[in-house]
């Protein structure tokens, strides 16, 4: 008995241009394989603390959090909708917390067999300072992770940073 590969694919997106190639690839691969796609957006809590404090005093805190959740969910659906021609096997998930951890945990929770995510293409000092969510997901996820470089990424750009010109 043959089973279909990658029945469920998790697709994290930060809703930036760096996510676009990964979203497009996931939609294409999902269609070709008949996979269920779960798009996830992880947001760090971004409440205005003054507004949240005021809301907690008048009992609106739960409502404020729900409105924020709905705002992010609409943004996620609209972002994916820019690239989707009406796929029916798509779901959307919102999580909050450290992005790499929320993504790895969601992959386990939804029993994803593959994660497809974009990278920002940072290297060198910027990579050391900022780190890489994709790299952390690769290290912590229970399933394979396919990372997609940003449009226009050129290997020569990295080579130019090396003293020997990267003679490969």
Buried (B, 14 or more C-beta within 10 A) or exposed (E): EEEEEBBBBBBBBBBEEBBBBBBBBBBEBBBEBEBBBBBBBBBEEEEEEEEBEEBEEEEBBEEBBEEBEEEBBEBBBEBBEEBBEEEEEBEBBBBBEBBBBBBBBBBEEBEBBBBBBBBBBBEEEEEEEEEBBBBBBBEBBEBEBBBBBBEEBEEEEEEEEEEEEEEE
